[in-house]
Amino acid sequence: MQKQYPLEAHLVHFNTALGSSAAEASSASRGEGGGGGGLAVLGVLFEVREEDNKEMEAIFKGEGDRVSNVFF
């Protein structure tokens, strides 16, 4: 049996040189002579634990110099 997780998140990143949205960057990277590279997607699987994970707070709150343009 495959392990199941209570939460899955996908972090979608796009090349802003190819467009101002993920859809535009994806379309542009598939165009004539396009070799891809317009999108990168990272899947994250979560487990439930008793203690808080302080490292993840900046991501969920959209804070810090490492996190920008977080949309839910």
N, C-alpha and C positions, 0 to 999 in steps of 0.2 A: 504494500500500500504506500502511496506517495504521501509525504508529509504535507500537511496543510498549515497555512499561516492565517492569523486573524486580520492582517492588514497588508496590502501591497501598494507601493507607490512607484510611479514612473516619473523620473526627472528628465524632462525633455529639453535639450539644449540645441540651439540652431545657430548657424553661421550668419551673423548680421551683415556680412558683406554680400550675401545672396538674397536678402530680403529683410523686412521688418517684422515678420511673423514666421512661425514654424512652417506654416503651409506654403508661404512664398519661398522660403529657403529650400524646402523639399522639392517644389516644382522646378526651381531654377537649377538645382543640382542634377535633375534628371533630364534637363534639356539637351539640345544639340551639343555634343562634345563633353557633356557633363560626366564626370566620373564619380558622382555621389559626393558624400562628405558634407551635405547640407544639414544633416541632423545627427545627433547622438542621443541615445536613450539609455538611461540607467535604471534598472529595476531594483527595488529594495523590498525585501521581505522582513516583516516585523514579528517579533515574539512579545508576549505579554510577560512582564516581570513585576515584582513587588516594588523595586526601587526605581526612581526616575533616572533617565539617562540625560545628564546635564549637557553632554556633547550635542545632542539633537535639538535642544531648546532654540538655538540660534536659527536653525533651519525652519522650524515650525513657526517661529515668531518673525522670520525675515529680517533678523538683526545681524550686525557685524559686518566687517569689511569683506568677508568671504561669500556673503549671500546678497544677491540683488535680484530684483524682478521676480519675486515669488508670487505665483497666482494659484488660488485654490478654487 
